[in-house]
């Protein structure tokens, strides 16, 4: 636990567990993201301002989804560790493990940045 607190950079942490159709990259005009639809439920740890949150994305068709979430400020450290562990057990992999800027561009494209 001490190692996690002292040596982990949360800006490089996992944030999407599950699979969606899309990607991100960089080019002459800066970073970009694409979204091609949902393929299965996801667990999301959106750590972007103005309100970081954790939740489940339940696809409702190819491009619509129902999102059930809670603000990360309302989640205890023990709850967060349990949620991360359960997400890894269920999906076995992280879909997005990138630098903070790339993740934020993707979050905006997916509609994960809450007002």
C-alpha positions as CSV (number, residue, x, y, z in Angstrom):
1,X,0.0,0.0,0.0
2,X,2.8,2.4,0.9
3,X,4.4,1.8,-2.5
4,X,1.2,2.6,-4.3
5,X,0.7,5.8,-2.4
6,X,4.3,7.0,-2.7
7,X,5.4,5.7,-6.2
8,X,2.3,5.5,-8.4
9,X,1.5,8.3,-10.8
10,X,-2.4,8.4,-11.0
11,X,-2.2,10.2,-14.3
12,X,-0.9,7.0,-15.9
13,X,-3.3,4.6,-14.2
14,X,-5.9,2.4,-15.9
15,X,-9.2,4.0,-16.5
16,X,-11.3,1.8,-18.8
17,X,-11.8,-1.9,-18.2
18,X,-13.6,-3.7,-21.0
19,X,-13.8,-3.1,-24.8
20,X,-15.2,-0.3,-26.9
21,X,-14.7,0.4,-30.6
22,X,-12.3,3.3,-31.1
23,X,-8.8,4.5,-30.7
24,X,-6.6,7.6,-30.2
25,X,-3.4,9.0,-31.6
26,X,-1.6,12.1,-32.5
27,X,-0.9,14.0,-35.7
28,X,-0.2,17.4,-37.2
29,X,-3.3,18.9,-35.5
30,X,-2.5,17.4,-32.1
31,X,-4.1,14.5,-30.3
32,X,-7.3,12.9,-31.6
33,X,-9.8,10.2,-30.6
34,X,-12.3,8.1,-32.5
35,X,-15.4,6.3,-31.3
36,X,-17.0,3.5,-33.3
37,X,-19.5,2.1,-30.9
38,X,-19.9,-0.1,-27.8
39,X,-19.2,-3.9,-27.8
40,X,-19.7,-4.8,-24.1
41,X,-20.2,-3.3,-20.7
42,X,-17.3,-1.3,-19.3
43,X,-16.0,-0.2,-15.9
44,X,-14.7,3.4,-16.1
45,X,-12.5,5.2,-13.7
46,X,-12.7,8.7,-15.2
47,X,-10.2,10.9,-13.3
48,X,-10.8,14.1,-15.3
49,X,-12.0,17.5,-14.0
50,X,-14.5,18.9,-13.3
51,X,-15.8,15.8,-11.6
52,X,-13.8,12.5,-11.5
53,X,-16.1,9.5,-11.2
54,X,-16.2,5.7,-11.3
55,X,-19.0,3.8,-12.9
56,X,-20.4,1.2,-15.2
57,X,-21.3,1.8,-18.9
58,X,-24.1,-0.4,-20.1
59,X,-24.5,-0.4,-23.9
60,X,-28.0,0.3,-25.2
61,X,-27.5,-0.2,-28.9
62,X,-24.4,0.5,-31.0
63,X,-23.8,4.1,-30.0
64,X,-26.0,4.8,-26.9
65,X,-25.3,3.7,-23.4
66,X,-26.6,4.0,-19.9
67,X,-24.0,5.1,-17.4
68,X,-24.3,4.5,-13.6
69,X,-21.6,6.3,-11.7
70,X,-20.6,7.9,-8.4
71,X,-18.1,10.7,-7.9
72,X,-14.6,9.5,-6.9
73,X,-14.7,12.0,-4.0
74,X,-17.4,9.8,-2.4
75,X,-15.3,6.6,-2.7
76,X,-13.0,5.5,0.1
77,X,-9.5,4.1,-0.7
78,X,-10.6,0.6,0.3
79,X,-13.6,0.8,-2.0
80,X,-11.5,2.1,-4.8
81,X,-9.0,-0.8,-4.4
82,X,-11.9,-3.3,-4.4
83,X,-13.4,-1.8,-7.5
84,X,-10.1,-1.9,-9.3
85,X,-9.6,-5.5,-8.3
86,X,-13.1,-6.5,-9.4
87,X,-12.7,-4.8,-12.7
88,X,-9.5,-6.6,-13.4
89,X,-11.0,-9.9,-12.3
90,X,-14.0,-9.5,-14.6
91,X,-12.2,-8.1,-17.7
92,X,-8.7,-9.3,-17.1
93,X,-7.2,-6.4,-19.0
94,X,-7.2,-2.7,-19.2
95,X,-8.4,-1.2,-22.5
96,X,-6.8,2.2,-22.0
97,X,-3.5,2.7,-20.3
98,X,-2.1,5.9,-21.8
99,X,-0.7,9.3,-20.8
100,X,-3.2,11.7,-19.2
101,X,-3.6,13.9,-22.3
102,X,-4.5,11.0,-24.5
103,X,-6.9,9.6,-22.0
104,X,-8.6,13.0,-21.6
105,X,-9.1,13.4,-25.4
106,X,-10.6,9.9,-25.5
107,X,-12.8,10.7,-22.5
108,X,-14.2,13.7,-24.2
109,X,-14.9,11.7,-27.4
110,X,-16.7,9.0,-25.5
111,X,-18.7,11.6,-23.5
112,X,-17.2,10.6,-20.2
113,X,-16.3,14.2,-19.1
114,X,-19.3,15.3,-16.9
115,X,-20.4,18.9,-16.7
